[in-house]
Amino acid sequence: MFLPLHDENPLKIVPYQRVTMSLIGLNIVLFVLMYGAGSDAFLAHIEHWGLRPVSLTYGIPASEQNSAGWFSWLSYMFLHAGWGHLLGNMACLWVFGDNIEDSMGHRRFLLFYALCGLAAAATHYVADPNSPVPMIGASGAIAGVMGAYLVLHPKVKVWVLVFMRIPLKLPVVFPLSIWFGLQWLSLGQPGVAWWAHIGGFVAGAVLIVVMRDPRIPLFDQGVKH
């Protein structure tokens, strides 16, 4: 519904968002390599590196399940099903990731990103532990970045593309709150790991409180935009 394009929120502490850019670059490179290997190899990579709850629930050996096992809790975050899936996720990371990295520093942001992805995976697993379908995508971790952004900078204005057609400049609280509400309304619909989005978003909103630099206030307190 909303594709973020640009926010008006300059960096305050770090000179450059190198972890954010590295994550974007890694996701793009891995997708291009997998996509370029052909459709059969592409699907095989998804089957192997995606997070399949059923293979973890019953403890079936990874070799028999064609699964990366417990490592898939991390590897799933770097796989995408298509160009639209990839570019939508990277747009969100591009717009929101730099300020979250700025709020806690490079190393802590990398840890934060991984923890949000793990929280998303755990939420998905608890919601459907018998699912044989591999979950892939950076959406859960990036949902954590969005949740943190909402807690830190709800007053910041962001340009978004509504319905992929209409550019609007809105306080970020509106598109992010609507996005989160749509995840709840979509629960039960197949094809998307909605619970992973919710789990990642909540994890990011909670973790930012304890992981941010004390110089960065919550809720844009004392800051004019």
C-alpha positions as CSV (number, residue, x, y, z in Angstrom):
1,M,0.0,0.0,0.0
2,F,2.8,2.4,0.9
3,L,6.3,2.4,-0.7
4,P,8.7,4.8,1.2
5,L,10.8,7.0,-0.9
6,H,12.6,9.6,1.3
7,D,12.5,11.0,4.8
8,E,13.6,14.4,6.1
9,N,15.8,13.1,9.0
10,P,19.5,13.8,8.7
11,L,22.1,11.7,10.6
12,K,23.2,13.1,13.9
13,I,25.9,10.8,15.2
14,V,27.4,8.5,12.6
15,P,28.9,10.1,9.5
16,Y,27.6,7.3,7.1
17,Q,25.2,4.4,7.4
18,R,27.7,1.8,6.3
19,V,25.9,-1.2,7.9
20,T,22.6,-0.3,6.3
21,M,24.2,0.0,2.9
22,S,26.2,-3.2,3.4
23,L,23.0,-5.1,4.2
24,I,21.3,-3.7,1.1
25,G,24.3,-4.6,-1.1
26,L,24.5,-8.1,0.3
27,N,20.8,-8.8,-0.3
28,I,21.0,-7.5,-3.8
29,V,24.2,-9.5,-4.7
30,L,22.8,-12.7,-3.2
31,F,19.5,-12.3,-5.1
32,V,21.3,-11.6,-8.4
33,L,23.6,-14.6,-8.0
34,M,20.6,-16.9,-7.1
35,Y,18.4,-15.5,-9.8
36,G,21.1,-15.8,-12.4
37,A,21.7,-19.5,-11.6
38,G,18.4,-20.5,-13.2
39,S,14.9,-21.3,-11.9
40,D,15.7,-24.8,-10.6
41,A,18.8,-23.7,-8.7
42,F,16.9,-20.6,-7.4
43,L,14.1,-22.8,-6.0
44,A,16.7,-25.3,-4.5
45,H,18.4,-22.4,-2.7
46,I,15.1,-21.3,-1.2
47,E,14.3,-24.8,-0.1
48,H,17.7,-25.2,1.5
49,W,18.3,-21.8,3.2
50,G,14.7,-20.8,3.9
51,L,13.2,-21.3,7.4
52,R,10.9,-24.4,7.4
53,P,9.3,-24.8,10.8
54,V,8.4,-28.4,10.3
55,S,12.0,-29.5,9.9
56,L,12.8,-27.9,13.3
57,T,9.7,-29.1,15.1
58,Y,10.3,-32.8,14.5
59,G,14.1,-32.6,14.5
60,I,14.4,-34.3,11.1
61,P,18.1,-34.3,9.9
62,A,18.8,-31.4,7.6
63,S,20.2,-33.7,5.0
64,E,16.8,-35.5,4.8
65,Q,14.8,-32.3,4.8
66,N,17.0,-30.5,2.3
67,S,17.2,-27.7,4.9
68,A,19.9,-25.6,6.5
69,G,18.5,-26.5,9.9
70,W,18.9,-24.0,12.7
71,F,21.2,-21.8,10.6
72,S,18.0,-21.0,8.5
73,W,16.9,-18.7,11.4
74,L,19.5,-16.3,10.0
75,S,19.9,-17.3,6.3
76,Y,16.2,-16.8,5.6
77,M,16.7,-13.0,6.0
78,F,18.9,-12.8,2.9
79,L,16.6,-14.6,0.4
80,H,13.9,-13.0,-1.7
81,A,11.3,-14.5,-4.0
82,G,11.4,-11.9,-6.8
83,W,12.5,-8.4,-7.8
84,G,9.4,-6.8,-6.3
85,H,9.9,-8.6,-3.0
86,L,13.6,-7.5,-2.9
87,L,13.1,-3.9,-4.0
88,G,10.2,-3.3,-1.6
89,N,12.2,-4.5,1.3
90,M,15.3,-2.6,0.3
91,A,13.4,0.6,-0.1
92,C,12.2,0.4,3.5
93,L,15.7,-0.4,4.7
94,W,17.1,2.5,2.7
95,V,14.6,5.0,4.1
96,F,14.4,3.9,7.7
97,G,17.6,2.0,8.4
98,D,20.1,4.9,8.4
99,N,18.4,6.7,11.3
100,I,18.2,3.5,13.4
101,E,21.9,2.8,12.7
102,D,22.6,6.5,13.6
103,S,20.7,6.0,16.9
104,M,22.9,3.1,18.2
105,G,26.1,2.9,16.1
106,H,27.2,0.4,13.5
107,R,27.9,-2.7,15.5
108,R,24.9,-2.4,17.8
109,F,22.7,-1.8,14.8
110,L,23.9,-5.0,13.1
111,L,23.0,-6.9,16.4
112,F,19.7,-5.1,16.5
113,Y,18.9,-6.1,12.9
114,A,19.7,-9.8,13.6
115,L,17.7,-9.8,16.8
116,C,14.7,-8.4,15.1
117,G,15.0,-11.1,12.4
118,L,15.3,-13.8,15.0
119,A,12.2,-12.4,16.8
120,A,10.3,-12.5,13.5
121,A,11.4,-16.1,12.9
122,A,10.4,-17.1,16.4
123,T,7.0,-15.5,16.1
124,H,6.4,-17.2,12.8
125,Y,7.5,-20.6,14.2
126,V,5.2,-20.3,17.2
127,A,2.3,-19.4,15.0
128,D,2.7,-22.3,12.7
129,P,5.3,-24.9,13.9
130,N,4.2,-27.5,11.4
131,S,4.5,-25.4,8.2
132,P,6.5,-27.1,5.5
133,V,6.7,-23.9,3.5
134,P,10.1,-22.1,3.6
135,M,9.9,-18.6,4.9
136,I,12.2,-16.1,3.2
137,G,12.8,-12.4,3.1
138,A,14.3,-9.5,5.1
139,S,10.8,-8.3,5.9
140,G,10.8,-9.4,9.6
141,A,14.1,-7.7,10.4
142,I,13.1,-4.6,8.4
143,A,9.8,-4.5,10.3
144,G,11.9,-4.2,13.4
145,V,13.7,-1.2,11.9
146,M,10.3,0.3,11.1
147,G,9.0,-0.3,14.7
148,A,12.1,1.3,16.1
149,Y,11.7,4.3,13.7
150,L,8.1,4.8,14.8
151,V,9.2,4.9,18.5
152,L,12.1,7.3,17.8
153,H,10.7,9.6,15.1
154,P,6.9,9.6,14.8
155,K,6.8,13.3,13.8
156,V,9.3,13.0,10.9
157,K,7.8,13.6,7.5
158,V,8.3,10.9,4.9
159,W,7.5,10.8,1.2
160,V,5.6,7.7,0.3
161,L,4.1,6.3,-2.9
162,V,0.5,5.3,-2.2
163,F,-0.8,2.4,-4.2
164,M,2.4,2.7,-6.3
165,R,1.0,5.8,-8.0
166,I,0.4,8.8,-5.7
167,P,3.3,10.5,-3.9
168,L,2.4,12.0,-0.6
169,K,4.4,13.6,2.2
170,L,3.1,12.4,5.6
171,P,4.2,12.2,9.2
172,V,5.7,8.7,9.4
173,V,3.3,7.7,12.2
174,F,0.5,7.4,9.6
175,P,2.0,5.0,7.0
176,L,3.7,2.9,9.6
177,S,0.7,2.6,11.9
178,I,-1.5,1.7,8.9
179,W,1.1,-0.9,7.7
180,F,1.1,-2.5,11.2
181,G,-2.7,-2.6,11.3
182,L,-2.8,-4.2,7.9
183,Q,-0.6,-7.0,9.2
184,W,-3.1,-7.8,11.9
185,L,-6.0,-7.7,9.4
186,S,-4.2,-10.0,7.0
187,L,-3.6,-12.8,9.5
188,G,-4.8,-16.1,8.2
189,Q,-4.3,-15.1,4.5
190,P,-1.8,-17.5,2.8
191,G,1.4,-16.6,1.0
192,V,2.9,-14.1,3.5
193,A,4.4,-14.6,6.9
194,W,2.2,-12.0,8.6
195,W,3.1,-13.1,12.1
196,A,6.8,-12.6,11.3
197,H,6.1,-9.0,10.4
198,I,4.3,-8.4,13.6
199,G,6.9,-10.1,15.7
200,G,9.8,-8.2,14.1
201,F,7.9,-4.8,14.4
202,V,7.2,-5.3,18.1
203,A,10.8,-6.5,18.8
204,G,12.2,-3.4,17.2
205,A,9.9,-1.1,19.1
206,V,11.0,-2.7,22.4
207,L,14.7,-3.1,21.6
208,I,15.2,0.5,20.5
209,V,14.4,1.7,24.0
210,V,17.4,-0.1,25.5
211,M,19.8,-0.1,22.6
212,R,19.7,3.5,21.4
213,D,22.3,6.0,22.3
214,P,21.1,8.2,25.2
215,R,21.6,11.3,23.1
216,I,18.8,10.1,20.9
217,P,15.4,10.9,22.6
218,L,12.3,8.8,22.2
219,F,9.2,10.1,20.3
220,D,11.1,13.1,18.8
221,Q,11.1,14.8,22.2
222,G,12.5,18.2,22.1
223,V,13.0,18.1,18.3
224,K,11.3,20.2,15.7
225,H,10.6,18.8,12.2
